[in-house]
Amino acid sequence: MLKKDNNKKQTGHNFLRWLIIIILIFAVIVSAIFLDLFLYADKPFHSDNTTQVINILNGNNFHDVLEKLCNADIVESPHRFKLLAIIKGYDKKIKAGEYILSPCMTPTEILVKMTKGRVRLRKLTIPEGYNIEQIAAVVFQAGAGDGDSFLKAAKNASLANKMKINADTFEGYLFPDTYYFPKNTPPEIIISTMVKRFNTIFTDDLKKQAKKLGFSIHQIVTLASIIEKETGVPEERPIISSVFHNRLKKKMRLGSDPTVIYGIEGFNGNITKKNLKTPSPYNTYLIKGLPPGPIANPGLKALEAAIYPAETNFLYFVSKKNKTHKFSTNIRDHNKAVYKYQLRKR
């Protein structure tokens, strides 16, 4: 009986010893795996710093992402990369978009970049004086969004009113500047960003001065857009502004070619006498006062010029064909300038 008990104890000890050995072996294996994974996580594939654009689409799962990274030679050992992503919880958090990646980046850097959505940004530079159709073309060319969708949104009166723009379109309120957007950004986001920039630029002081002059914000933006399109050199903005202010005070028609051009659909670049006589809400040779809205998107200097015109008696100006103008206080001197700088040169 004693012998049987000893055998049982011996068997129990052997089992416990083997169990401990198995646990230790398992612990060593797991530790080795984690150590290997730890070292892998912070080790670049190789030193090549050549970058590639990896496009992760909406609906791509982690397998799709991993396949793109491997095909581009951005990562090595896909099994370890996948295991690292699962352990860190990154495999379910990768965001769609374009990513600029390189094999000299570590797996952790790659995963963090994609889970935080640090996507490639498209540079969008809007020159002063561009209208919404020209801006739509820039948006498309930069790859920031669809041009037609942008133009449709920019002419959406409901959207304009929602963003507190007192107009039927966003013309005049898409502030000219340099912006950065991901590929295929919704037009509403692009427009909202530009309008916010406009609201930052059009300060309370400018609003107060506009009110002091008896102008609404929309009227100032409209006038600034005309000044922007008429100006060839920056220093002439306040002088050109003074001409329009003087004409408005005297109830004279503004007679601005750029407003006429804006009202012509499919303008071919050559303004004619017929154009000047064709009725349009924007034909300031025929209508009195300002047109119904801006004809372009003015910059800060044009907005300031509209609100702070120079003090002059000028009522006319004509291009000297060198981006500057000849200003006159009466029609006789103006006609002489037209003959000198326009008719005689022809």
Secondary structure in CASP SS format (residue, H / E / C, confidence):
PFRMAT SS
TARGET T0000
AUTHOR 0000-0000-0000
METHOD secondary structure of the structure
MODEL  1
M C 1.00
L H 1.00
K H 1.00
K H 1.00
D H 1.00
N H 1.00
N H 1.00
K H 1.00
K H 1.00
Q H 1.00
T H 1.00
G H 1.00
H H 1.00
N H 1.00
F H 1.00
L H 1.00
R H 1.00
W H 1.00
L H 1.00
I H 1.00
I H 1.00
I H 1.00
I H 1.00
L H 1.00
I H 1.00
F H 1.00
A H 1.00
V H 1.00
I H 1.00
V H 1.00
S H 1.00
A H 1.00
I H 1.00
F H 1.00
L H 1.00
D H 1.00
L H 1.00
F H 1.00
L H 1.00
Y H 1.00
A H 1.00
D C 1.00
K C 1.00
P C 1.00
F C 1.00
H C 1.00
S C 1.00
D C 1.00
N C 1.00
T C 1.00
T C 1.00
Q E 1.00
V E 1.00
I E 1.00
N E 1.00
I E 1.00
L C 1.00
N C 1.00
G C 1.00
N C 1.00
N C 1.00
F H 1.00
H H 1.00
D H 1.00
V H 1.00
L H 1.00
E H 1.00
K H 1.00
L H 1.00
C H 1.00
N H 1.00
A C 1.00
D C 1.00
I C 1.00
V C 1.00
E C 1.00
S C 1.00
P H 1.00
H H 1.00
R H 1.00
F H 1.00
K H 1.00
L H 1.00
L H 1.00
A H 1.00
I H 1.00
I H 1.00
K H 1.00
G C 1.00
Y C 1.00
D C 1.00
K C 1.00
K C 1.00
I C 1.00
K C 1.00
A C 1.00
G E 1.00
E E 1.00
Y E 1.00
I E 1.00
L E 1.00
S C 1.00
P C 1.00
C C 1.00
M C 1.00
T C 1.00
P H 1.00
T H 1.00
E H 1.00
I H 1.00
L H 1.00
V H 1.00
K H 1.00
M H 1.00
T H 1.00
K C 1.00
G C 1.00
R C 1.00
V C 1.00
R C 1.00
L E 1.00
R E 1.00
K E 1.00
L E 1.00
T E 1.00
I C 1.00
P C 1.00
E C 1.00
G C 1.00
Y C 1.00
N C 1.00
I H 1.00
E H 1.00
Q H 1.00
I H 1.00
A H 1.00
A H 1.00
V H 1.00
V H 1.00
F H 1.00
Q H 1.00
A H 1.00
G C 1.00
A C 1.00
G C 1.00
D C 1.00
G H 1.00
D H 1.00
S H 1.00
F H 1.00
L H 1.00
K H 1.00
A H 1.00
A H 1.00
K C 1.00
N C 1.00
A H 1.00
S H 1.00
L H 1.00
A H 1.00
N H 1.00
K H 1.00
M C 1.00
K C 1.00
I C 1.00
N C 1.00
A C 1.00
D C 1.00
T C 1.00
F C 1.00
E C 1.00
G C 1.00
Y C 1.00
L C 1.00
F C 1.00
P C 1.00
D C 1.00
T E 1.00
Y E 1.00
Y E 1.00
F E 1.00
P E 1.00
K C 1.00
N C 1.00
T C 1.00
P C 1.00
P H 1.00
E H 1.00
I H 1.00
I H 1.00
I H 1.00
S H 1.00
T H 1.00
M H 1.00
V H 1.00
K H 1.00
R H 1.00
F H 1.00
N H 1.00
T H 1.00
I H 1.00
F C 1.00
T C 1.00
D H 1.00
D H 1.00
L H 1.00
K H 1.00
K H 1.00
Q H 1.00
A H 1.00
K H 1.00
K H 1.00
L H 1.00
G C 1.00
F C 1.00
S C 1.00
I H 1.00
H H 1.00
Q H 1.00
I H 1.00
V H 1.00
T H 1.00
L H 1.00
A H 1.00
S H 1.00
I H 1.00
I H 1.00
E H 1.00
K H 1.00
E H 1.00
T C 1.00
G C 1.00
V C 1.00
P H 1.00
E H 1.00
E H 1.00
R H 1.00
P H 1.00
I H 1.00
I H 1.00
S H 1.00
S H 1.00
V H 1.00
F H 1.00
H H 1.00
N H 1.00
R H 1.00
L H 1.00
K H 1.00
K C 1.00
K C 1.00
M C 1.00
R C 1.00
L C 1.00
G C 1.00
S C 1.00
D H 1.00
P H 1.00
T H 1.00
V H 1.00
I H 1.00
Y H 1.00
G C 1.00
I C 1.00
E C 1.00
G C 1.00
F C 1.00
N C 1.00
G C 1.00
N C 1.00
I C 1.00
T C 1.00
K H 1.00
K H 1.00
N H 1.00
L H 1.00
K H 1.00
T C 1.00
P C 1.00
S C 1.00
P C 1.00
Y C 1.00
N C 1.00
T C 1.00
Y C 1.00
L C 1.00
I C 1.00
K C 1.00
G C 1.00
L C 1.00
P C 1.00
P C 1.00
G C 1.00
P C 1.00
I C 1.00
A C 1.00
N C 1.00
P C 1.00
G C 1.00
L H 1.00
K H 1.00
A H 1.00
L H 1.00
E H 1.00
A H 1.00
A H 1.00
I H 1.00
Y C 1.00
P C 1.00
A C 1.00
E C 1.00
T C 1.00
N C 1.00
F C 1.00
L C 1.00
Y E 1.00
F E 1.00
V E 1.00
S E 1.00
K C 1.00
K C 1.00
N C 1.00
K C 1.00
T C 1.00
H E 1.00
K E 1.00
F E 1.00
S E 1.00
T C 1.00
N C 1.00
I H 1.00
R H 1.00
D H 1.00
H H 1.00
N H 1.00
K H 1.00
A H 1.00
V H 1.00
Y H 1.00
K H 1.00
Y H 1.00
Q H 1.00
L H 1.00
R C 1.00
K C 1.00
R C 1.00
END
